[in-house]
Amino acid sequence: MTVIESDKALAARWFRSSPGDISAASALEAKMAAEIAAAREAWGVPREAVAGLVEAVEKYVARDEYAPGSRQRTDAWFALYAALENVKGAAT
């Protein structure tokens, strides 16, 4: 298994630790990055497809900045759906 920069970036973005030992938190974040890498490799899909999915998820999460029913919110949803379908198609 190879941990790539996007795995580390996802772990850094989403890992939340309780206050305390920084070295323990760093080890847990590294473990999370390894788990992301393992999941990515288990899918057996190209990195580009996974990167597209990650980007779509980030945009979808940011959708709350838009007004309900706005075009940006709808676009974010369809982009997420398309990226997921791309990953699913690459896995088969």
Rosetta blueprint (number, residue, H / E / L):
1 M L
2 T L
3 V L
4 I L
5 E H
6 S H
7 D H
8 K H
9 A H
10 L H
11 A H
12 A H
13 R H
14 W H
15 F L
16 R L
17 S L
18 S L
19 P L
20 G L
21 D L
22 I H
23 S H
24 A H
25 A H
26 S H
27 A H
28 L H
29 E H
30 A H
31 K H
32 M H
33 A H
34 A H
35 E H
36 I H
37 A H
38 A H
39 A H
40 R H
41 E H
42 A H
43 W H
44 G L
45 V L
46 P L
47 R H
48 E H
49 A H
50 V H
51 A H
52 G H
53 L H
54 V H
55 E H
56 A H
57 V H
58 E H
59 K H
60 Y H
61 V H
62 A H
63 R H
64 D H
65 E H
66 Y L
67 A L
68 P L
69 G L
70 S L
71 R H
72 Q H
73 R H
74 T H
75 D H
76 A H
77 W H
78 F H
79 A H
80 L H
81 Y H
82 A H
83 A H
84 L H
85 E H
86 N H
87 V H
88 K H
89 G H
90 A H
91 A H
92 T L
